[in-house]
Structure formats: structure tokens, C-alpha cells
């Protein structure tokens, strides 16, 4: 009989333990679920803010680039006119050059997303598009810096031949800049549509 009592006592204790553990387990489960929900909400809010930052940065870069793009096209045309004139040196002296106007574009929002890891909330295709855009943008910035550095170190042309040589170099450089700006404008516009 004592064996039966022990079994009944064990069963009773076991079920008591189970009844006490279920609320504890449910409490722990709900605490984890609530924490996960809270973290996901926080991530979603950060992602929405990041997406808005990227959109703002791309929009600003596009707005900065468009006037430079038009200026560079006109500048290249002016240089072509100077080289084709009967007196290139005289045309160059009369020309009111307003600089090279390199287009520098920002990438701080992009870098923030990479540093914080929030960029990973985009799908892989979008991440690749954003990375490609900013890689191309960096190359554009580097080219502009090297163009400026090269131009600053040049002497002012003193005759027709020197004007034609300098103008020809600038025309080739402007072609590269114009193509890059055209591509960037297209990339920016496409990314803004997708955002």
C-alpha cells in the first residue's frame, strides 16, 4: 500500500509541478516574444528612417548634379568652338571660363547604413543596386579630384597650339565627366523610383 501512496504522491507532485511550470514557461515565452516584437519594431523604425535618409541623400545628389551636367555639356561645346576658331588663343582669352565645376556628391547616409548594418534590411537586389550606385559615385568623385589636381598644375596656354592642346584634353575629360554624370542621373532616378 505504501507503494501506491508513493505513486499517488509522485503523480500529485508531478502534476502540481507541471501546473506551476506552465505559467512560468508561458511567461518566459511571452517575455521573449514581446522582446522580439519590440526589437523588430525598433528595427522597422530605424529602417524607415534609413530609407528616408537614403532617399533624401540621393535626391540632393541628383539636384546638385543636374546643373553641373548642363554646365559641363555647355563648357565642352565652348571648348570645341575655341579649338575650331581661326584664332584659338584669342578666343580663349575672350572666353569667360567659370571653372571646371566638379560635382561632388555625398555618401554619408549610405555609410551610416553600412556601419550600423541597417542596410541589410533591404532585399539583396536592392543592396546590390545601392552598392553599385555608391561605388560608381565614388569613382566619379575620384575622377573629379584627379581632374582638378591635373588642371591646377597646368600652365596657362600662351599660343594657339597650347590652347588647342589644353582644350582637347579638357574636351576628353568633359566627355568622361558628362558620361559619368549622365549615368549617375539615370542611376539616381531609377533608385528613387524603387525607394
C-alpha positions, 0 to 999 in steps of 0.5 A: 500500500505504501507503494501506491501512496508513493505513486499517488504522491509522485503523480500529485507532485508531478502534476502540481509541478507541471501546473506551476511550470506552465505559467512560468514557461508561458511567461518566459515565452511571452517575455521573449516574444514581446522582446522580439516584437519590440526589437523588430519594431525598433528595427522597422523604425530605424529602417524607415528612417534609413530609407528616408535618409537614403532617399533624401541623400540621393535626391540632393545628389541628383539636384546638385548634379543636374546643373553641373551636367548642363554646365559641363555639356555647355563648357565642352561645346565652348571648348570645341568652338575655341579649338575650331576658331581661326584664332584659338588663343584669342578666343580663349582669352575672350572666353569667360571660363567659370571653372571646371565645376566638379560635382561632388556628391555625398555618401554619408547616409549610405555609410551610416547604413553600412556601419550600423548594418541597417542596410541589410534590411533591404532585399539583396537586389536592392543592396546590390543596386545601392552598392553599385550606385555608391561605388560608381559615385565614388569613382566619379568623385575620384575622377573629379579630384584627379581632374582638378589636381591635373588642371591646377598644375597646368600652365596657362596656354600662351599660343594657339597650339597650347590652347588647342592642346589644353582644350582637347584634353579638357574636351576628353575629360568633359566627355568622361565627366558628362558620361559619368554624370549622365549615368549617375542621373539615370542611376539616381532616378531609377533608385528613387523610383524603387525607394 
